[in-house]
Amino acid sequence: MRWRLSLLLACTAPVAAAEAIKVCYNYGCQAQAEVIYSDEQLAQVRALLGSAQTAADERQKLSLVIGWLLGWAGQQTPISADRGGNWADDGVYGRMDCIDHSTTTTRLLRLLETRGWLRFHRVLEPEYRVRYLFQVHYSAQIEEVVPAGQASGELAEPARYVVDTWFRDNGRPAVVMTLQRWLAGDDENGEGKEEAAAAAAGESVSDSHGER
């Protein structure tokens, strides 16, 4: 009887159908390639996000999920060559700058949101910051959803977070931090090391390439 019940549940459970999405690379989204995520991959994503119990838990799991999705995309496209920042893969085919990352990550977040797999956050347009006068850096952005019962004009604005995949190699978990910390220049280690190095060297970077 148990196997019959399991079979019935499997047949009635919603299926995560395969989906295609375009990823950007070679800086400034100059090149794009279509990636198809399989039913099995999407089911894995749905299961992990579905296990989130709080907004903080969902952000932690979202960091892993975005890494998975970009890693799987790297199996089908040149972005497997992408390395954290813009120095380690300078001139490499398939490299991604912050515009490529913020655009692609926002598309991935929209995919999750459209399927109803984000219960504690909603997806916003990419955010940017400017440091040392000439360095512009973009990132995907999400906002914590305030429960209906807590909605009040006296409450502070909903917390916003960046989902920044630029700092790490392809397939690694995304850096998720508060928008305030990110705007202040923090990276995954708490400070903008690569930005500071570029500023010390007196480098000027084109806005189309974002931060180096």
N, C-alpha and C positions, 0 to 999 in steps of 0.2 A: 504493500500500500504506500510506503514511504516513497519508493521510486516513482510511482504513478503521480503522487503529489508533486514531487520535484520536477517531473516532466511537464506537468500541467503548468507549474509556475514558470518554467523556462519558456514555454510556448506563449504564455500570456504576457511575459515581461517585455517592456518597450525595447526595441532594438536600436542601437546607435549606428545608423546607416553611414556608409563611407561618405567623406566630404572632401572637396577640392578647395584649395586656397592658394593664393599667389604670395611668394616670398620675394623680398627685394634684396639686391646685393650689388657689389661693385661701386658703392658710394652714391648717395643721392637718389637711390632707387632707379639708377640708370638701366639696370637689368632686372627682369622678373622671371620667375619660373613657377610653374604650377606644381603643387604637391597634393597628392591624394592620400588621405589618412584612411586606413582600413577600419572595418567594423570592430575588429579586435582591439586596435589601438584606441579608438574612441570609447569603447566599453571600459577599457582600463582607466582612461581619464575620468569618465563619468563615475566609476566606482570610487576612485580616490576622492574626488571633490564631494561626492555624495556622503562621504563619511565625516565631513567637517561638522563640528558641533558648535563652533563659534566663529566670529569674524576673523579673529587672530588665527585660528586653526585653518580657516579657508585660505588666508593669505599664505600661510606656510605651505599648504598643499598646492596652492596655485604656483608658487615658486618652482616646485618640482614639475608640475604639469607643463608649464611653459618650456622648461628645459627639455622635457620629453619630446614635445611637439617640434621644437627646433632641431633636436637631435634626429628625429625621424625624417624631418625635412632635409637634413644633411645627407641622408642615405639616398635621396632622389635628386639632389641639386648640388651645385658647387659650394654651398655655404658650409659644408663640413670643414672647409679650410679656414673658416673665420676663427680668429683668436681675440681674446679680450683686449679692449682698447683699439687703437688704430696703428700702433707701432709694430707689434709682433707679426702682423700679416701684411705689412705695407707692400703694395704692388702685387699681392697674390690674387689670382682669379677666384672670385667667390667671397672676398672680404666684405665685411659689412661695417658701415659707419653708424653713427647714432640715428641718422635719418632712416636708414635701412631697418635698423632694429626697432625704432619706435613705431614705424609704419607697419612692419610685419607683426610685431607683438600686439599692436592694437587690433589687427585683423584676427589674430588668434583669440584674443580676449572676446571680441565680438562673436566669434564662432561659439565660444562657451556660453556667452550671455544669451544668444539667440536660442540655444538649445535648453535654456533654463537650468544650467548646471552651476550658475553662480547665485547663491541664495543670500549672501551677506554683502555683496558689492554690486555696483553698476559700473559700466565702462564709460570713461570720459575721453575727450579728444586728447592727443598727446600734449604734454607740457614741455616748456623749455626754460633753460636758465642761461644767464650770461655771466661769465667770470673773467677777471683780468681784462675787461673792456672788449676783448676780441674773441673770446672763446664761447661759442654757443653750443649747448648740448640739449638734445631732445630725449624724451622718454615716454613710454606708454603710461597711462594713469587710470586709477580706479578710485571710487568713492564708496565708503562704507554706507550701507543702507540703514537708516534709522528705523527701528520697528515702529509700526503704526501707533502702538499704544504709548510710545515715548515722544511722539511728535509734539513739539511745543515751540512757540516763538521765543521762549526764554532759554532754550538749549543752544549750545554752540553749534557752529556750522559742522556738517558731517565731516568726519576725518577723511583726508585724501592721502593716497599712497602712490608712489611710482612703482612700476614693474619694469626694471631696467635690465636688459639682457646684454648691453654693450660691454659691461665690465668683465665678462667671463667668456671662456672658450665655448664654441658651439656645443650644445647639448647639456651644459652645466645649468644648475638651478638659477633662476633669475634672482636678481637683487631686488627685494621688496622692502621699502622703507617709507617713512612718513614724508610727505611732500616738503614739509618745513626743513627737515634734515637735508634732503636732497638739494633744495634750493640754496641751502647754506654751503653746499659744495661737498657734502659727504659722498663717499663711494662705499663699496662693500666693506672697507676696513676702517671707515670713519673719517676719511679725509681724501681730498682729491689729489692723490699723489701724482698722477700723470699730468693733470692740469698744472700743478705747481712746477713740475719739471719743465713743461713747455714754456711757462711764463718766465722761469729763470733763464731759459735759453733764448728768450726774446722772440719766439716763433709767432708768426701770424698765420691763422688758419682761416680758410674760406668758409663762409657760412654754409655753403652747399655740402661741406664735408663734416660739419659739426665739430665736436671737440676732438682733439688728438691726445 
